[in-house]
Structures are given as C-alpha cells and as structure tokens.
Amino acid sequence: MKNIGIIGTGIAGLAAAARLSAKGHDVTCFESNAYYGGKLTHFTLDGYRFDAGPSLFTLPQLVDDIFIAAKKDPRKYFNYFQKDVTCHYFFDDGTFLHAYSAPEKLAREFQVKLGIDPKTVVQYLQKSKNKYNRVGHIFMTKSLHKTKTWLSKDVLKALLHIPSYNLFTSMNKVNEKSFSNPKLTQYFNRYATYNGSNPYAVPGLLTMIPHLEHGIGTFLPEGGMQSISDSIYNLCIEQGVKFHFNSPVTKIEIENKKTTGIFAKDKFHSFDTVICNMDIAHAYQKLLPQLTIPAKIKNQERSSSALIFYWGINKQFENLNLHNILFSNNYKEEFDCIFNKQILFDDPTVYNNISSKDIKADAPDGCENWFVMINLPANKGYFTNDVKAQARKNIIRKINSALKTNIESHIICEETLDPISIESKTSSLHGSLYGTSSNSTMAAFNRHANFTSKVKNLYFCGGSVHPGGGIPLCLNSAKIVSDLIQ
C-alpha cells in the first residue's frame, strides 16, 4: 500500500483519488480552494442554479468505470439521461437546425433545411466512427510515452490505416472536401472547440470527434454537471480519502531524484508518491523550481479561453434547447482573432446552455438559467474591463438578432467568469480552458507525459497533460496515472 498525496481536486484529481483508494492506497488531497471540482463546480444566484464550468457531457461510461473499479453500483451514486437533440444551431440568415444525435435523423434534418444528400452526412459520420474506433482509444486511454503502447496489437492494426486519418491536413480542409455547403462545413468545424482548438489548424484526425455526439450520444446528469464531481467526491469520502481545503501546496519536495512529499501552509507532509493535478506550466513554476520546465511545454500554444455570462432570465424561449449555438458569420476570421491576432472578434459565435430546460428546479417558474459563453484568446494581457463590456454588447446584439428579442430587458441577475478569474480560480495558465491547443500534427505527442523521468514517484493528471482537456480526457488521465502507479 502506498501513501499518496494529490495536489488539486479537479475532476482528474478526484478520479485518481477514487481509483487509487479503491485499490487500498492511503490517499490525501490538497486543494487551494474551499471546494472540490476545479472547473466543474456550480453556484446559485437569486433562485437560479448554474453549472459554472463544463456543460457538455459525453462518454458517461468513463464516470461509471470509476465506481465499477471500486466494485460499486454506479446507479447508486450517479445517474444521467441521453438527449435526442444534441444542440440547436442558428445562422445569421435565419437558418435553424436541430442537431439530432442519431446520424440518420441528423442527415434528414440537413436534407430538409440545407438540401444536403443524406448519404453524404451518414458516410462522413461513418468515417468519423472508423477513426475513433481505430485510434481514439490509443490517444485517449494509453500513455504515449511508454514503449509498450507502441508495441501493442492495437497500434499495429491502426498503422494499416494511416492515410485515412488526415494527419497532415486540417479539419477545415477535410470538411470542405467532404461538403460543398459552407454551413455544413462550419457545423463540423465546430468540433475543434471540444478541446479549445482552431479548425483551420487542428489536424483532420480530430474529425473523429463528431462520433462522440452522433455515434455515442450526449447526456445530462440528473442534478446537473456538478453531480459528476459530487458523486466522485462522495465515493472518495466513503473510501477514506482525506481532503484539506484552503490548503495551497507551495512545493513538491525532492531528494535524490525522488519525491518525498509536499509543503502546504508551510507544513511538510510526507508521501512516497505524489500526483499533481495542477496546470503543468504552473506546477513547474511554483511547485518544482528545482526542475527546468521542458521547452516544448513552455512554448506550446495554449487553448482558447472564454468569457461566460450567467444570466437569470425572466422568460422562457421555446426555440432554445439545453445546448444552443449562434454561429458567427465569418468563422475563419473569428478563429484568426482568437489564435493569431489574439483580440476580441466583433461577431462571436455564442454558446448558450440552459440546464433548466431539463432540470426545472434550476430556475424559477417561467424563467431560464442562461450560461452564455464566447471563445476568447488565452489572456496574455489583452483582457480588460473595456474588452468585457464590448464583448457583452456583441453577445447581446447577436442574441437579439437570432431570437428577435430584447434580451437585456429579461436579464434580472448576472455573474461573469473571464480569462483572468479562470486563471485565479483554477491555476490554468492564461485562463486557457483546455491546457494546450491541438493546433499541430504533433500536439498530442508534445503534451507533458503523466510522469517524469527526472523524478521517481511523481505523476501528473488533468487537462494540461496527456491526453488533454475536457471531462473525458481528464478522467482518462486519472486512469492512466492510476494504472502507472499500480
């Protein structure tokens, strides 16, 4: 049995604690905030409940697996349901799309609304599924930094289909080649935002992402996204995991190239194994000053950040669903502003999540809880209150145009989250939502490994290391670390 200290209780830190305590290890977690969950938290405001961070739930089996590994019935801890419609889409010319989860229903919707041959859509989604099944699990569930991964049968089989993976062309070019309709290209380009990347730069391999929505499905936890964190935390407590909140770790102690513990609140805590769930760049800067941060980590492009408005709305809108997207009229320019110019774009794509559509208790009767988000550049000094004010105007203008309303007259309470507060609350460098971007062919290989050869018994999990950001990948990073330790 190992004595394990975990730094940070984001979803990856919680999952690692649950998995390792289930294996009999003695686990203690340290969290700088007064709460667990990292970005996956919630709050209430004037009778409205808001999920503060991630709002899209895919691959629920990854949560179930944590409880199964602990020999528990997941349904006694955590429940969810599948959505028939993944999202409502609005275009500037008035085009309105129901994005059905089932490929055939989605294809029919595109046929009716856009005049698209349904076979084209079904064939595209089949290719997406093939890519996901052949290589998705390799990149998502295995360490890319262990020789045995590359000697496995799965990898050898995957190598036979390399030309079909579109590794050396962009997602946008794959989609432009697949579809003649620009709206359909824009629709499938959106999947680059799953990990905060640029569809005009991200490798075409990531066209496997649509399979998550239109092959496996989108889901909503009963009680909202916060129940993911709650259920795993409750499992940890049941298994004896100890938690220290308001306890920022200041240093990982290393002796003879081996971790011996951590310092928190100027007190040393001895551990024979340490897992760091902190953003890897900040971890090196703040906790590992005795080590040099790898150049590829220091120089790697960050993912996009976000500006989120949480609005209590005193009206209900029938043409809105749980997930809604109001598309920019110039998608290429929007991503150019985010990743190249690093400035605010005046016609942003607006994402609106309304959990009260399915969870009635999240808003008062006749009202809705709006989580309204736009993508922004990671903050390297550009973000100010003036930028926030202008972005709010841009968002309201976009919503009013799409919904034919005056939304500002219906906002009765408001809270915000921006790149600066994202960094201060989650230690995510520059407020990036997903750690590093995937805007290069080698991005997956350039992410920091879940361990370091420089220090024995030191491991890393979370969105800034392999396999990347987002709930599914963070959960997989926890499993990879758990397996490496075991």
C-alpha positions in Angstrom: 0.0 0.0 0.0 1.3 3.5 -0.9 0.9 6.7 0.9 -0.2 9.1 -1.9 -0.6 12.9 -1.9 -2.7 14.5 -4.6 -2.4 18.2 -5.4 -5.6 19.6 -6.7 -9.2 18.3 -6.7 -10.2 19.0 -10.3 -12.1 16.1 -11.9 -8.9 14.3 -12.7 -7.6 14.6 -9.1 -10.9 13.4 -7.7 -11.0 10.4 -10.1 -7.4 9.5 -9.3 -8.1 9.6 -5.6 -11.2 7.4 -6.1 -9.4 4.8 -8.2 -6.3 4.6 -6.0 -8.2 4.5 -2.7 -10.3 1.7 -4.2 -7.0 -0.3 -4.7 -6.2 0.1 -1.0 -3.8 3.0 -1.1 -3.9 5.8 1.6 -4.8 8.9 -0.3 -4.8 12.6 0.9 -5.9 15.5 -1.3 -4.9 19.2 -1.0 -6.9 21.9 -2.6 -6.2 25.6 -2.6 -9.9 26.5 -2.9 -12.6 25.9 -0.4 -14.4 23.5 -2.7 -13.6 20.5 -5.0 -14.2 20.1 -8.7 -11.9 22.6 -10.3 -13.8 24.0 -13.3 -16.6 21.5 -12.7 -18.4 23.4 -10.0 -21.7 25.3 -9.6 -23.3 28.2 -7.8 -26.7 29.7 -7.1 -27.8 33.3 -7.7 -31.3 34.8 -6.8 -33.0 31.4 -7.2 -31.1 30.2 -10.2 -28.6 27.4 -10.2 -25.7 27.5 -12.7 -23.1 24.9 -13.6 -20.1 27.2 -13.5 -17.8 25.3 -16.0 -18.2 22.4 -18.4 -21.7 21.9 -19.7 -21.4 19.2 -22.3 -21.4 15.6 -21.0 -20.2 12.8 -23.3 -18.8 9.3 -22.7 -20.6 8.8 -19.4 -19.2 5.3 -19.1 -15.9 6.9 -18.0 -17.6 8.1 -14.9 -19.4 4.7 -14.4 -16.0 3.0 -14.7 -14.7 4.8 -11.6 -17.5 3.2 -9.5 -17.1 -0.2 -11.2 -13.4 -0.2 -10.4 -14.4 0.4 -6.7 -16.9 -2.5 -7.0 -19.8 -0.2 -6.5 -23.1 0.2 -8.4 -22.8 3.5 -10.3 -26.5 4.0 -10.3 -26.5 4.3 -6.5 -24.2 7.3 -6.8 -24.7 8.9 -10.2 -27.5 8.9 -12.9 -27.9 10.6 -16.2 -30.1 10.5 -19.3 -29.4 10.8 -23.1 -30.5 13.7 -25.2 -32.3 13.1 -28.5 -31.2 16.5 -29.8 -27.7 17.5 -29.1 -27.9 21.2 -29.9 -29.9 23.9 -31.7 -28.0 25.9 -34.3 -28.7 29.4 -35.5 -27.2 31.0 -38.6 -27.3 34.8 -39.4 -29.5 34.2 -42.5 -32.2 32.7 -40.3 -31.4 29.0 -40.9 -32.3 27.0 -37.8 -31.1 23.4 -37.3 -32.0 20.7 -34.8 -28.8 18.6 -34.4 -30.2 15.2 -33.7 -28.0 12.7 -32.0 -28.9 9.8 -34.4 -26.9 10.1 -37.7 -30.0 9.2 -39.9 -32.2 11.9 -38.2 -29.4 14.4 -38.4 -28.9 13.6 -42.2 -32.6 14.1 -42.8 -32.6 17.5 -41.0 -29.7 18.6 -43.2 -31.6 17.4 -46.2 -34.7 19.3 -45.4 -33.0 22.5 -44.2 -29.9 22.7 -46.4 -30.7 20.4 -49.4 -27.9 18.0 -48.5 -27.8 14.5 -49.8 -28.3 12.5 -46.6 -25.8 9.8 -47.8 -23.1 12.4 -47.6 -23.7 13.1 -43.9 -24.1 9.4 -43.0 -20.9 8.5 -44.9 -19.0 11.3 -43.2 -20.1 10.1 -39.7 -19.1 6.6 -40.6 -15.6 7.8 -41.3 -15.6 9.7 -38.1 -16.6 6.5 -36.3 -13.9 4.5 -38.0 -11.2 6.9 -37.0 -12.5 7.0 -33.4 -12.6 3.2 -33.1 -9.1 2.7 -34.7 -7.1 5.3 -33.0 -9.2 7.2 -30.5 -8.7 4.8 -27.6 -4.9 4.7 -28.3 -4.6 8.5 -27.9 -7.2 8.8 -25.2 -6.5 5.8 -22.9 -2.9 4.9 -23.3 0.3 6.6 -22.3 2.0 7.8 -25.5 5.3 7.9 -23.5 5.7 4.2 -22.8 7.3 1.8 -25.3 4.7 -0.9 -24.7 2.0 1.3 -26.0 3.6 1.4 -29.5 4.3 -2.4 -29.5 0.6 -3.3 -28.9 -1.6 -5.0 -31.5 -4.0 -2.1 -31.5 -1.3 0.3 -32.7 0.0 -2.1 -35.3 -3.5 -2.5 -36.7 -4.1 1.2 -36.6 -0.9 1.8 -38.6 -2.5 0.0 -41.6 -5.0 2.8 -42.0 -2.7 5.9 -41.6 -3.8 7.5 -45.0 -7.4 7.7 -43.7 -6.6 9.6 -40.6 -6.0 13.0 -42.3 -3.0 13.7 -40.1 -1.3 16.2 -42.4 -4.3 18.3 -43.4 -6.6 20.5 -41.3 -10.1 19.7 -40.0 -11.4 22.5 -42.2 -9.9 21.1 -45.4 -11.3 17.7 -44.7 -14.7 19.2 -44.1 -14.5 21.4 -47.2 -13.6 18.4 -49.3 -16.5 16.4 -47.7 -19.2 19.1 -48.2 -20.0 21.7 -50.7 -22.4 23.6 -48.4 -20.5 26.1 -46.2 -23.0 25.8 -43.4 -22.3 22.1 -43.1 -18.5 22.7 -43.2 -19.0 25.2 -40.4 -21.1 22.8 -38.4 -18.4 20.1 -38.4 -15.6 22.7 -38.0 -17.2 23.5 -34.6 -15.9 20.2 -33.1 -12.4 21.7 -32.9 -13.8 23.7 -29.9 -14.2 20.5 -28.0 -10.6 21.0 -26.8 -10.2 24.7 -27.4 -8.5 24.5 -30.8 -8.7 26.1 -34.3 -10.4 24.1 -37.0 -8.3 25.8 -39.6 -5.1 24.4 -38.0 -6.1 21.3 -36.0 -5.2 18.0 -37.7 -8.0 16.3 -39.7 -7.8 13.3 -37.4 -10.0 15.3 -35.0 -12.9 14.8 -37.4 -13.4 11.7 -35.3 -14.9 14.0 -32.5 -18.4 14.2 -34.1 -18.8 10.5 -33.4 -19.0 11.3 -29.7 -22.2 13.2 -30.3 -23.7 11.4 -33.3 -22.4 7.9 -32.6 -22.3 7.6 -28.8 -24.5 10.5 -27.8 -24.8 13.5 -25.5 -26.1 13.2 -21.9 -27.1 15.2 -18.9 -26.5 14.2 -15.3 -29.5 14.3 -13.1 -28.9 17.3 -10.9 -26.6 18.9 -13.4 -22.9 18.7 -14.2 -22.0 19.3 -10.6 -23.3 15.9 -9.7 -20.3 14.4 -11.5 -17.9 16.0 -9.1 -20.3 15.3 -6.1 -20.6 11.6 -6.9 -16.9 11.0 -7.2 -16.1 13.1 -4.1 -18.7 11.1 -2.1 -17.1 7.9 -3.2 -13.7 9.2 -2.1 -15.1 10.1 1.4 -16.7 6.6 1.6 -13.3 5.0 0.9 -11.4 7.1 3.4 -9.7 9.7 1.2 -8.7 12.7 3.3 -9.2 16.3 2.0 -7.5 19.5 3.0 -9.3 22.6 1.6 -8.0 26.1 1.6 -4.6 24.4 1.6 -2.5 25.6 -1.4 0.6 23.5 -2.0 3.8 25.6 -2.3 6.4 23.0 -3.1 7.0 19.4 -4.1 9.9 18.1 -2.1 12.5 16.1 -4.0 15.5 14.2 -2.6 17.9 12.1 -4.6 15.6 12.4 -7.7 12.6 11.0 -5.8 9.6 12.8 -4.3 9.4 12.7 -0.6 6.3 14.8 -0.1 4.8 18.3 -0.3 4.7 21.6 1.6 1.2 23.0 2.3 0.7 26.0 4.5 4.4 25.9 5.4 4.0 22.4 6.8 5.7 19.3 5.3 3.6 16.3 4.5 5.4 13.1 3.8 4.3 10.9 0.9 6.0 8.2 -1.1 4.0 9.1 -4.2 2.7 12.5 -5.4 0.2 13.2 -8.1 -0.1 16.8 -9.4 -3.5 17.9 -10.8 -2.2 21.5 -11.3 -1.7 23.1 -14.7 1.7 21.7 -15.7 3.2 25.1 -16.5 2.3 26.5 -13.1 3.4 23.2 -11.5 6.9 23.7 -12.8 7.0 27.4 -12.0 5.5 27.2 -8.5 6.0 23.7 -7.1 9.1 22.4 -8.9 11.5 25.4 -9.0 14.4 22.9 -8.8 13.5 21.5 -12.2 13.6 23.2 -15.6 10.3 23.3 -17.4 10.6 21.4 -20.7 11.0 23.8 -23.6 8.1 22.1 -25.6 5.8 22.7 -22.6 6.9 26.3 -22.1 6.5 27.2 -25.7 3.4 25.2 -26.6 0.3 27.1 -27.7 -2.4 27.4 -25.2 -6.0 26.5 -25.9 -8.7 29.2 -26.1 -10.1 30.8 -23.0 -13.7 32.1 -22.6 -15.9 34.8 -21.3 -19.1 33.5 -19.6 -22.2 35.4 -18.5 -24.5 33.6 -16.2 -27.9 35.3 -16.6 -31.2 34.7 -14.8 -33.8 35.2 -17.5 -37.4 36.0 -16.5 -38.8 34.4 -19.7 -38.8 31.1 -21.5 -37.8 30.7 -25.1 -39.4 27.7 -26.9 -36.9 27.6 -29.8 -34.0 27.1 -27.4 -32.8 23.7 -26.0 -30.3 22.5 -23.4 -27.4 23.4 -25.8 -27.6 26.2 -28.4 -25.1 27.8 -30.7 -25.5 31.1 -32.6 -22.9 30.9 -35.3 -20.6 33.7 -36.4 -21.0 34.8 -40.0 -17.2 34.6 -40.5 -15.9 31.6 -38.7 -12.4 31.8 -40.2 -11.9 35.4 -39.1 -13.2 34.5 -35.6 -10.5 31.9 -35.1 -7.9 34.1 -36.6 -8.7 36.7 -33.9 -8.6 34.0 -31.2 -5.3 32.3 -32.1 -3.4 34.6 -34.3 -4.4 38.2 -33.7 -5.3 37.5 -30.1 -8.0 40.1 -30.0 -11.8 40.3 -29.4 -13.9 39.4 -32.5 -16.9 41.6 -33.0 -19.2 38.8 -34.3 -18.6 35.9 -32.0 -20.1 32.5 -32.0 -22.3 32.4 -28.9 -22.9 29.2 -27.0 -25.9 29.2 -24.7 -26.5 26.3 -22.2 -29.9 26.2 -20.4 -30.0 23.4 -17.9 -33.4 24.4 -16.7 -34.8 23.1 -20.0 -34.4 19.6 -18.4 -33.8 20.3 -14.7 -36.8 22.5 -13.8 -35.5 23.3 -10.3 -32.6 25.2 -11.8 -34.7 28.3 -12.5 -37.9 29.8 -11.0 -41.2 29.0 -12.7 -41.5 30.6 -16.1 -37.8 31.5 -16.1 -34.5 30.1 -17.5 -30.9 30.0 -16.3 -28.6 31.0 -19.2 -24.9 30.1 -19.4 -23.8 32.3 -22.3 -20.2 31.8 -23.5 -17.9 33.0 -26.3 -14.4 31.8 -27.0 -11.6 34.2 -26.4 -7.8 34.1 -26.7 -5.8 32.9 -23.7 -5.0 36.0 -21.8 -1.5 37.4 -22.2 -2.5 40.9 -21.2 -5.2 41.9 -23.7 -8.2 41.3 -21.5 -9.6 44.4 -19.7 -13.0 45.5 -18.3 -13.4 47.5 -21.6 -13.0 44.3 -23.5 -15.6 42.6 -21.3 -18.1 45.4 -21.8 -17.6 45.4 -25.6 -18.0 41.6 -25.7 -21.2 41.8 -23.7 -22.6 44.3 -26.3 -21.5 41.9 -29.1 -23.2 39.0 -27.5 -26.5 40.8 -26.8 -26.6 42.1 -30.4 -26.1 38.5 -31.6 -28.8 37.1 -29.4 -31.3 39.8 -30.2 -30.8 39.3 -33.9 -31.2 35.5 -33.7 -34.1 35.4 -31.3 -35.9 38.6 -32.4 -36.0 39.8 -28.8 -34.5 42.4 -26.5 -32.7 40.0 -24.1 -31.3 42.7 -21.9 -34.8 43.6 -20.7 -35.2 40.0 -19.4 -31.8 39.7 -17.5 -32.7 40.0 -13.8 -29.4 38.8 -12.3 -25.8 38.4 -13.7 -22.5 36.9 -12.8 -19.4 36.5 -15.0 -16.3 34.4 -15.5 -13.4 35.6 -17.6 -9.9 34.6 -18.5 -8.4 36.4 -15.5 -10.8 34.8 -13.0 -10.5 31.4 -14.7 -6.7 31.5 -14.1 -7.1 32.8 -10.5 -9.7 30.1 -9.6 -8.2 27.1 -11.4 -4.5 27.9 -11.9 -4.9 27.4 -15.6 -2.1 29.3 -17.3 -3.5 32.4 -19.1 -7.0 31.2 -18.3 -6.9 28.6 -21.1 -9.8 26.2 -20.7 -8.2 23.0 -22.0 -4.5 23.5 -21.2 -2.7 23.4 -24.6 -4.3 23.5 -28.0 -4.2 20.7 -30.6 -3.3 23.0 -33.4 -0.5 20.9 -34.8 0.1 17.4 -36.0 2.4 16.7 -33.1 0.3 18.4 -30.4 -0.7 15.0 -28.8 2.9 14.0 -28.6 4.1 17.3 -27.2 1.8 17.3 -24.2 3.6 16.5 -21.0 3.6 12.8 -20.0 1.7 11.6 -17.0 5.0 11.0 -15.3 8.5 12.5 -15.4 11.8 10.6 -15.8 13.5 13.2 -13.7 11.7 12.4 -10.5 10.6 9.0 -9.3 7.1 8.6 -8.0 5.9 11.9 -9.3 2.8 11.8 -11.6 0.6 14.3 -13.4 -3.1 14.3 -14.4 -5.6 16.9 -15.7 -6.3 18.8 -18.8 -2.8 20.3 -19.3 -1.1 16.9 -19.7 -1.7 13.8 -21.7 -4.3 13.1 -23.1 -5.7 16.6 -22.9 -8.5 18.8 -21.7 -12.2 18.2 -21.3 -14.0 15.9 -18.9 -13.5 12.6 -20.8 -9.7 13.2 -21.3 -9.2 14.3 -17.7 -10.9 11.2 -16.5 -8.7 9.1 -18.8 -5.6 10.9 -17.5 -6.6 9.8 -14.0 -6.9 6.2 -15.1 -3.6 6.3 -16.9 -1.9 7.6 -13.7 -3.7 5.1 -11.5 -2.5 2.2 -13.8 1.1 3.6 -13.9 1.2 3.7 -10.1 -0.4 0.3 -9.6 
